[in-house]
Amino acid sequence: MDPLLADAARRASNYLAGLPDRAVAPEPEAVLALQSLREPLPELPQPPHAVLQRLDRLGSPATTSMAGGRFFGFVIGGALPVALAANWLSTAWDQNAATYAASPGVAVLEDVALGWLLDLLDLPRGAAGAFVTGATQANLCGLAAARHAVLARAGWDVEADGLFGAPPITVVLGAEAHPTLFKALGVLGLGRNRVIRVETDGQGRMRADRLPALSGPTLVCLQAGNVNTGAFDPCTELCERAHRAGAWVHVDGAFGLWARAVPSLAHWGAGIELADSWATDAHKWLNVPYDSGLAFVRDGDALRAAMAVTAAYLPPSGAQRAPSDTTPELSRRARGVDVWAALSALGRSGVAELIERCCRHARRFARGLADAGYPVLNEVVLNQVLVSFGDATTTRRVIEALQTEGTCWAGVTEWQGRTAMRISVSSWATTDADVELSLAAMLRVAAACGAAPDSCPM
Ligand SMILES: *Cc1c(COP(=O)(O)O)cnc(C)c1O
């Protein structure tokens, strides 16, 4: 295997080293060349080195430079070198992370990483945790635990008996809840539309004064880090009111939860620890490779009731944590190893510095755009910046031209009736120089598209 793995490592290094000098979006010719992959299944074996060579030749140029420092689309982190390296090593181990008995090494590494995360994010130290694919799945885990708990209190065993005939559950969320929450609710049989949407304010925060009176089995979903503005729901007040009514509170903190690891930002996430379950991503702000999300549940028994497999062939877990009792999957990769490596290498101060640095870059973007007369639509409290280049058509034209120009990449979003470009700074790889180059490109492209700056900049 050695020459093949060495070849893969060399190709990966070359790819990463070339990112600063290539367009962030793939060139159209590279995308066109992918057509040659659309061929019948080979009848005969091919030499592995030839397969890798072809993958690199066709695949690498057709990627988007998400691992580089100038990708600002969606909310997408890069991959810290140590996390990528640990990912490679653990992939070579090829461990099935389902049980302690099958892989004690991975189980212990993941235990340690979960403990560190509860400490770093300042969540209840006894909470149960789950390594899942992303925040979508983490939302599903939190809401499944919630569904179990609120129905158990009403005398109903939802895992055994399903939802037919069960007492109804009231689901409350903010009007700006992330679309993946609705998906999780749909999968869990709670309904995408059968929800109470609470009005939000100008930054997308749930208005605590609009929370309806709650009674019966109820689930309240809060948000830490609005995907457009980065804003946080007022968690202290909402948790206290929800808990007085006996409701379960779930927090979608896909990226915002990480503010709790930063002394200068932690006030935004105040009160989050009062909730009952939390979802976050490691592949966003912790900058581990895809895919990696995390669910935490205060009442671990509720999560285990929702997720445990009890098939007789599985070894008893005894005193050990049984990883698959907390996840939708049985077999899965050892994604906690990458998390352990990232946390080991960064330490508490390194995580805080990474998050703070991204926020500083975001503020620089906001200042540069506003100074040039392009209105920034949100309060830049975290790493998200919304900017308008005029009417919807002009804004869309600027974004498209920017993506084609290639210096950087940012996407389009709709924010409270306005079309905007969203800049998300989530990667360890973004440097001051990347920000200045990207800002200059944005202003250059906007001017070329005829986007007129406001006469009175905000
Ligand atoms: C990104 C995001 C999600 C979905 O996370 P995935 O990792 O893509 O599954 C959910 N909620 C919020 C607020 C997000 O930003």
The ligand as an ORCA input file, in Angstrom:
! r2SCAN-3c Opt
* xyz 0 1
  C     -25.530     24.698      8.853
  C     -26.681     24.775      9.771
  C     -27.517     23.663      9.982
  C     -27.342     22.382      9.217
  O     -26.099     21.822      9.465
  P     -25.509     20.634      8.575
  O     -24.182     20.414      9.203
  O     -25.420     21.166      7.185
  O     -26.403     19.483      8.680
  C     -28.532     23.784     10.905
  N     -28.741     24.931     11.571
  C     -27.975     26.026     11.390
  C     -28.253     27.276     12.164
  C     -26.918     25.986     10.480
  O     -26.145     27.050     10.300
*
